[in-house]
Amino acid sequence: MYALPYILLVRLHRLALDARRRQRGLPYYGYSFAAALLASLLISAGLFAAWAMFYVGMWYLGIAVIVIFVTPPLQPILSRRVLVPLGLVRTSFWVAHFVSVDDSDAYGLCCATWAHSMKPKPADEAWLIAKRDKRVPLGDAEIIMTALLAAARGDAETTRQLMRSTAEMVENHPLVRELAGEWLAVDAADRGAWREIYDDSITARWPASALTFFLEGCAARKLEAAGAPSAFEVRVRWLLAPYRRTTRQFLA
């Protein structure tokens, strides 16, 4: 009974995130705000419960509460800012593993492969391949894992082809697709292929992360497309997106 409010918050948080992935334009901001607010409530509730456990001397339960209830809402930040840049493959897998109850291994393995692509190691690659090959039949997550393994070897063209091959697949893991869409958007921006980003955006081919949403706005303005966001809106998207120091050049 006491867990029901927390479970409701978790459910609402997931609904807000899923809605944000599907929506572009103005609804994106509302769902983003709702998701951030609910994540803050989840983290606060989890930290309070953990403090209560430490206070009564049950420190082991406090640690469990932090791992199970506090870490999942923080996972996007932890992965992007800490685990992936450091190439912590197994840690990335387990932290992401608790985020999704729908085939949690799929997202966890893709985050782990993302970390591997930043700092490739033969032992990590062997571990990832072994994990992937146990999952049959292969679906969108396994193909995107393979694409990120190719990226780790410096084969960007194969990475692009493999990721785009999942666009029409029946199996659809939104968290995994969001990661793939962001990789493709960043890769296209790096190559100056703004038409690719714009075409993906108007068909909503990939769920939009905050960084993808920003780059889509830049693409529309660079191509002078009808309905392109204003300079003010693009700046708002930039403020919501990560890596603002790196992407500031696109505001010009």
TATAWO-V820911 format. One record per residue. N is the residue number from 0. RES is the residue in three letters. NEAR is the number of other C-alpha atoms within 12 Angstrom. Layout:
# TATAWO-V820911
n: [N	N]
res: [RES	RES]
near: [NEAR	NEAR]
This chain:
# TATAWO-V820911
n: [0	1	2	3	4	5	6	7	8	9	10	11	12	13	14	15	16	17	18	19	20	21	22	23	24	25	26	27	28	29	30	31	32	33	34	35	36	37	38	39	40	41	42	43	44	45	46	47	48	49	50	51	52	53	54	55	56	57	58	59	60	61	62	63	64	65	66	67	68	69	70	71	72	73	74	75	76	77	78	79	80	81	82	83	84	85	86	87	88	89	90	91	92	93	94	95	96	97	98	99	100	101	102	103	104	105	106	107	108	109	110	111	112	113	114	115	116	117	118	119	120	121	122	123	124	125	126	127	128	129	130	131	132	133	134	135	136	137	138	139	140	141	142	143	144	145	146	147	148	149	150	151	152	153	154	155	156	157	158	159	160	161	162	163	164	165	166	167	168	169	170	171	172	173	174	175	176	177	178	179	180	181	182	183	184	185	186	187	188	189	190	191	192	193	194	195	196	197	198	199	200	201	202	203	204	205	206	207	208	209	210	211	212	213	214	215	216	217	218	219	220	221	222	223	224	225	226	227	228	229	230	231	232	233	234	235	236	237	238	239	240	241	242	243	244	245	246	247	248	249	250	251]
res: [MET	TYR	ALA	LEU	PRO	TYR	ILE	LEU	LEU	VAL	ARG	LEU	HIS	ARG	LEU	ALA	LEU	ASP	ALA	ARG	ARG	ARG	GLN	ARG	GLY	LEU	PRO	TYR	TYR	GLY	TYR	SER	PHE	ALA	ALA	ALA	LEU	LEU	ALA	SER	LEU	LEU	ILE	SER	ALA	GLY	LEU	PHE	ALA	ALA	TRP	ALA	MET	PHE	TYR	VAL	GLY	MET	TRP	TYR	LEU	GLY	ILE	ALA	VAL	ILE	VAL	ILE	PHE	VAL	THR	PRO	PRO	LEU	GLN	PRO	ILE	LEU	SER	ARG	ARG	VAL	LEU	VAL	PRO	LEU	GLY	LEU	VAL	ARG	THR	SER	PHE	TRP	VAL	ALA	HIS	PHE	VAL	SER	VAL	ASP	ASP	SER	ASP	ALA	TYR	GLY	LEU	CYS	CYS	ALA	THR	TRP	ALA	HIS	SER	MET	LYS	PRO	LYS	PRO	ALA	ASP	GLU	ALA	TRP	LEU	ILE	ALA	LYS	ARG	ASP	LYS	ARG	VAL	PRO	LEU	GLY	ASP	ALA	GLU	ILE	ILE	MET	THR	ALA	LEU	LEU	ALA	ALA	ALA	ARG	GLY	ASP	ALA	GLU	THR	THR	ARG	GLN	LEU	MET	ARG	SER	THR	ALA	GLU	MET	VAL	GLU	ASN	HIS	PRO	LEU	VAL	ARG	GLU	LEU	ALA	GLY	GLU	TRP	LEU	ALA	VAL	ASP	ALA	ALA	ASP	ARG	GLY	ALA	TRP	ARG	GLU	ILE	TYR	ASP	ASP	SER	ILE	THR	ALA	ARG	TRP	PRO	ALA	SER	ALA	LEU	THR	PHE	PHE	LEU	GLU	GLY	CYS	ALA	ALA	ARG	LYS	LEU	GLU	ALA	ALA	GLY	ALA	PRO	SER	ALA	PHE	GLU	VAL	ARG	VAL	ARG	TRP	LEU	LEU	ALA	PRO	TYR	ARG	ARG	THR	THR	ARG	GLN	PHE	LEU	ALA]
near: [7	8	14	10	15	23	19	17	28	32	21	23	31	30	21	27	37	27	25	33	37	28	27	30	29	16	18	29	29	19	28	33	21	24	29	27	21	29	34	23	26	34	29	23	25	33	27	19	29	28	23	20	20	19	15	13	13	16	17	17	22	24	22	20	27	30	26	27	34	32	32	33	36	31	33	31	22	25	37	27	18	20	31	31	23	23	28	29	36	30	28	39	35	29	38	41	30	29	35	29	18	18	24	24	33	41	40	40	46	46	47	48	52	45	38	40	36	29	26	29	21	16	14	29	32	17	22	36	26	17	26	30	19	15	20	14	12	20	28	37	45	39	39	44	43	40	36	42	40	28	32	27	22	17	17	25	19	22	29	31	21	30	39	27	23	32	31	15	19	13	20	26	33	34	40	44	41	38	40	46	38	36	35	46	41	33	24	27	29	19	15	20	23	30	25	28	39	35	22	30	35	26	17	25	34	39	38	44	42	38	36	43	46	45	51	48	44	42	35	30	27	26	21	17	20	14	15	24	27	21	20	17	26	32	24	26	36	31	21	24	29	23	22	20	12	15	25	21	15	28	25	13]
